[in-house]
C-alpha cells in the first residue's frame, strides 16, 4: 500500500508522481491519495462570494500548482496503471467538500 496525503496538488510533473506511487504497490494492493477537492460547485462558490483570489492565490510560495477534480485525478491514476478507483469526499457537504480521497487498486499479477 502507498499513501499520499495532500501532495499531488504541489507536484510539477504529476505523471512522474503517479508512476512513482504505482511502483511500490504490490499487485492487488491499493494506493490512497488525498488532495483538495475541486468540483464545479466548489469552484463556483468562491467566485460567487468574491473569494476567488484568496482561494486561488498566486502569492503562496510553493503552494498549490495543480487543482484536481474527481475526473482529472481518475485520469492521472488510470494512466499510471491503477484500476477500480473510487472516491470519498470529506469535510462539509459533498458538493463543497474540502478534500477528496482516492482509493486506487494496482491490478493483480
C-alpha positions as CSV (number, residue, x, y, z in Angstrom):
1,X,0.0,0.0,0.0
2,X,1.1,3.5,-0.7
3,X,-0.4,6.6,1.0
4,X,0.0,10.2,-0.3
5,X,-1.8,12.9,1.7
6,X,-2.2,16.4,0.3
7,X,0.9,16.1,-2.0
8,X,-0.3,15.7,-5.7
9,X,-1.5,19.4,-5.8
10,X,2.1,20.5,-5.3
11,X,3.7,18.4,-8.0
12,X,5.0,19.9,-11.2
13,X,5.1,16.6,-13.0
14,X,2.0,14.7,-11.9
15,X,2.6,11.7,-14.3
16,X,6.0,11.1,-12.8
17,X,4.4,11.3,-9.3
18,X,1.7,8.8,-10.3
19,X,4.3,6.3,-11.7
20,X,6.3,6.7,-8.5
21,X,3.2,6.0,-6.5
22,X,2.3,2.9,-8.6
23,X,5.7,1.2,-8.5
24,X,5.9,0.2,-4.8
25,X,2.3,-1.0,-4.5
26,X,2.1,-4.8,-4.6
27,X,-0.1,-6.4,-7.3
28,X,-3.7,-6.3,-5.9
29,X,-2.7,-3.6,-3.4
30,X,-4.1,-0.1,-3.0
31,X,-2.8,3.4,-3.1
32,X,-4.6,6.1,-1.1
33,X,-4.3,9.7,-2.4
34,X,-5.9,12.8,-0.8
35,X,-6.0,16.2,-2.3
36,X,-8.2,19.3,-2.0
37,X,-11.5,18.7,-3.9
38,X,-12.3,20.9,-6.9
39,X,-15.6,20.3,-8.5
40,X,-18.0,22.6,-10.3
41,X,-20.0,23.8,-7.4
42,X,-16.9,24.0,-5.2
43,X,-15.2,26.3,-7.7
44,X,-18.4,28.3,-8.3
45,X,-18.8,29.2,-4.6
46,X,-15.6,31.3,-4.3
47,X,-16.4,33.1,-7.5
48,X,-19.9,34.0,-6.3
49,X,-18.7,35.1,-2.9
50,X,-15.8,37.2,-4.2
51,X,-13.2,35.0,-2.6
52,X,-11.6,33.6,-5.8
53,X,-8.3,35.5,-5.4
54,X,-7.9,34.3,-1.8
55,X,-8.7,30.7,-2.8
56,X,-6.5,30.5,-5.9
57,X,-3.8,32.9,-4.7
58,X,-0.7,33.2,-6.9
59,X,1.2,34.7,-3.9
60,X,1.6,31.5,-1.9
61,X,5.2,30.4,-2.3
62,X,5.4,26.7,-3.2
63,X,1.6,26.4,-2.8
64,X,-0.9,24.5,-4.9
65,X,0.1,24.4,-8.6
66,X,-2.5,21.8,-9.8
67,X,-6.2,21.7,-8.9
68,X,-7.7,18.3,-9.2
69,X,-11.3,17.1,-9.8
70,X,-12.5,13.5,-9.5
71,X,-12.3,13.3,-13.3
72,X,-8.8,14.6,-13.6
73,X,-7.4,12.6,-10.7
74,X,-9.1,9.4,-12.1
75,X,-7.4,10.1,-15.4
76,X,-4.0,10.5,-13.8
77,X,-4.2,7.3,-11.8
78,X,-5.6,5.3,-14.7
79,X,-2.8,6.5,-16.9
80,X,-0.3,5.2,-14.3
81,X,-2.0,1.8,-14.4
82,X,-4.4,1.8,-11.4
83,X,-7.9,0.5,-11.7
84,X,-11.1,0.3,-9.6
85,X,-10.6,3.9,-8.5
86,X,-13.2,5.1,-6.0
87,X,-13.6,8.4,-4.1
88,X,-14.8,9.8,-0.8
89,X,-15.3,13.5,-0.3
90,X,-14.6,14.8,3.2
91,X,-15.3,18.0,5.1
92,X,-18.5,19.9,4.6
93,X,-21.3,18.6,2.3
94,X,-20.0,16.5,-0.6
95,X,-20.6,19.2,-3.3
96,X,-18.4,21.7,-1.3
97,X,-16.0,19.1,0.2
98,X,-12.6,20.3,1.5
99,X,-10.8,17.2,0.3
100,X,-11.2,14.1,-1.7
101,X,-9.7,10.7,-1.0
102,X,-9.0,8.4,-4.0
103,X,-8.5,4.6,-3.3
104,X,-6.9,3.0,-6.4
105,X,-6.0,-0.6,-6.9
106,X,-3.0,-1.9,-8.7
107,X,-4.0,-4.8,-11.0
108,X,-3.3,-8.3,-9.6
109,X,-0.4,-10.1,-11.3
